[in-house]
Amino acid sequence: MTLTSLALRPARGGTSVPPRSGAWSSWTTLLISAATLAGQAIPTLGGAAIAFWALVPGLLLVRLVPSTRLPRAGLVPALSASVTVLLATVSLWIGLWPPRLVTAIAAGLATGYAAMALTRPSLPRLALPSGRWPRITLGIGAAALVLWLVSLPGVAAGRSATFGPLAGSPVFAAALLLAVIGFLCALRLRHTGLLWTMLMLTAVIQRGTAPLTLDAPSVDWAYKHLGVIDLITSTGALHRGLDIYQGWPGFFAAIGWVSVASGVSPFAIASWFTLAVTFAGVFAMYALARALRLPVPAALAASMVALVVNWVAQDYFSPQALGFVLAIVTAALVIRARTSRSAAALAVLVFAALVVSHQLTPFWLLGAIAVLMVFGRVSWRLAAILAAVALGQLAANFQIAAAYGLFTGVDVLRNAQTGAAADLGSLALTVHGISNRIATLGLWALAAVLAVTGLRRQRWARWRRGPGLVTAVLAFSPFAILFAQSYGGEALLRVMLYSIPGCALLIGPWLARAVGGDLRARLTGGAVLLILAGGAAQAYFATFYHYAVTRAEYQAQALLERQVPGRAYLSPGSAFWPVRASEAYAWRLTDDWEYDRPLQNEGDGLRSGDYLLALEAHLENRSAPTFALYGPRMDAYAAYRGIAPLGTLDALRDTLRNRPGWDVVLDADGVTVFRYVPVQTRGQEAARWRP
């Protein structure tokens, strides 16, 4: 039997009879709910509450409401997250914060309901793929898994790698390459089980590497989110007007709710969040593709494209990451709402959770929905309800949103500039830029060609009624953001992120056809996926070590925020430091909005010869002592961005150890904290504090 003959067979996942999903969902609900209920009294089982709030509300909803005919795997995580977000947010709004009590009640009710609904599930007949090529494909996946596991110690130890682990570890790169090749083989075979296996394996290699090799959640901005969550869990209340997060608290409230209910720290949840939200995103993309009635292989190909091209790194511990998944599922439900009232109701639920969690994502989605409404693909009633939800949330928080800039002008070129445009850069940053342009421009160009080709072949009437119009709107509507917002120098990154689902839906069916075609088509399709995946992977992993906050950095920042008495400036020596990492950021921010402003730009900047003199002159004029923080990543990151030549910050740190006026208050695990006390502040408490 040849690979070509196998490819002509219909999509399959084996010959087994599908299990009764309702029975399995009841058993899953029962086991998780019972463990959660027991975990309220037995600390070792407390973590079950995370699984409860991540799965059980969605399992119950898809069982209770009429079928939407969408894949449950895509709906359950998003519905569960939506219920948790809305429940926790409303609790904060009404001033009642009882996560453990509500979890115990909910788990008890879910246990009882699931017990009454129990039926005997059909056991699926699982078997390894038969035939030479399916076994070869499975072997490729196994080799990728083994190589990945072998590469992890080297990735963990390679923090000095200039171009990231993908370039620094050939074994790691080979593992990712084999996983993508395995998916292409499975796509050629149209074997559903192998397609899912290779898709999940690729996701694990891409996003499971960080929690297994780093000792803290990645990306410094995640720690601002940890600080907000600590504030919510320690006070059980919102602090409106403090910052923009208090107006859009959904994500923070949900994580805080789950943390209190489970006894698992937000820090630990954050460490594994990216992998979890990546899985949810893959399932969401599959649901969206099936909502458009794409065949299973094409739907899984679209999910794979969306996974491998996402270099933007907005899947870190953030409202954006959750909001992106909720937006994809909302789009799937809105599309299916034309024939399903339950889908319309669930769309409002998920969209409401999105609206209270993130500022920008709902309005991109609303714009796309408005276009589809004009062409008759979305009900105007549903569009009006969603618009009312989003505009109501904006109106309630208009004052704080306006302070951050609702409209920055119709200047596309200016709005498209990234926040790092002024950096001098380095060779590594140049390679990063080339890599992300390969992935981004390649994705957009191919999607545009396929959209135009589809329109020409199908003609307008047929193209408008089929998936072509919907996918094109989802793919290219994000560019409208550039006509209104710079989003703090990240608008172009959001355009890339939001365009991924639509572009992937355009490319997925083409990829499935190409890989199932003749040799020339197979080579073309495979090369395209590998080029997109390679460019995006290098762009994503290029900053892996630069973004890798250490536990020591987090602990030093949290210690200073919580324990330094009175007024003080907690200033990183350079950018990308885990500031505002604890609940104590709230009162320090109220006291001085720039209490944690980095020191790198004082005077003429770190590159200037008189930087230290200019820095001391600046600090002498401050009204409180300054604690200057330096960490193990700082020097390499400054060189990568072009802020200062390699070695500048390390040399500065050595100079400050022996310089009059500078006092070392903390020096451990690569983190050094200096204190500079202006003459007029020597009597303040912070000038005498010791950890």
C-alpha angles and dihedrals in degrees: 000000000000133000089244094056091048091051091059092062119095121262111284141168096198129299097277124125111252113255121245099267093196091059093047092049090053092052092046091049092048096050096045094043094048091049090049092050091051090045091065087070102025111058094202089064094045093103089068087079088070090058090044096057092038096054119006101070089051093046090052094046096051088048096047102042124065114272119277090193090233123128110274091218089065096045105041100066093043094046092048092049090048094052091047093047094049095043093050093043094050089048089057093045093054093041097245118121114177106144096157095046094047091045091053092049093045093046091049093051092045091049092053094046093047092047091054092047096049118131130166109275122223110244112230115235101235120195135167114255112274126217131053101275097045089051091048089051091050089049091053089054092048091050090050091052093049093047091049093051090047091050097053098085090051092048090050092051097042101083091134094059106125098208099036133256096300091063095030098052116046090186092057091047091049091052092055092044092052092049091055092045089050089054091051090052091049090049090052089052093045087223108158096198093052091045091056091044094053092042092053092043091054090050092051093049093047100043104017094064096076100056090046096049105030128068096216140030113283128244121045095237089066088071093060085057091049089053092054091049091049089051092052095046094045095049103024089221145087122250102213116205094023094102140329092273091071090063094049101035101150099108094041093046092050095049091045090049092051092044094054092043093050102033089232114131120244086237091062092044090051091054092063099029097097094055092047095048090046091057090047089050093052091051091045092053090050090052091050092050092049090048085062088049096244113164115260096256091048091046091051091045089054090050090051093050091050090050100048099041095053102104094144092098093219089133092084121113097302146114088250092063094051092041092054092056092045090050092054092050091045089054091051092050093046090053092049092044091083088076102021128058091192089057089054092051092048090047090059090049095051093041091052089055089049092050094055092045107050137023105212108030097068092055094050088051092045090053091053091046091050091055091048090048090056089056093046098252096115129042113252090220093058091044090052092051092050091047091051091052093050096043092046091055091047092049091051090054100029096122096057093039091052090053088062093047123266094197126023098180139275094281107126096183093049094044090049093058113107124227091252095057092109095053117109091221134198139240090274091052090048091053089048090053093049091049096050091046090054090053097039101041091038091053094047095043095049092045091049093050091049092047093051092043091050092050092050094048098044099034122226102286096051094038091052093052095046131061093279097086095044094049093046092051092048091047100049107023092085089072087074087074089073091063092062115020144037089191092211093308093310103092094107090051089054091049089055093046096047093045093058099084095050094042091048091051089054094047099040098070091043090051092050091051093045095050089048093051135078125310095273092051092046092052091047094049093044093048092050093052093045093049093048092045093046095049094045093045093053090046091050098044096039089085096037095113095034090056093042102110111198125229089238091058092050093047093049092050094047091046093053094044093051103036111031103100124228125347120351141149114237100196126176113222089231140002128290102052126142097254125173090024098153141043089262089076088081098069093036090052090049090052096047125358092207099044090125101040111145118250097220097098101049114127108349092335137261093304094062123096094230095047095118094050091048090047093052091047089053094047092047089062094054120108095227139031118282124227107202113202125205125180140186096261097046101087095048092045092051090052092047093054093040093244091129137348118271111279096026097109095040090052090047091052091052090049093052092054091071102026118114113250095030120101125191108226099166131020117164141119093007094308120115123184119194127190125214116190119196114220094248092054101051091109095056122107094240090059091065102034121123126187 
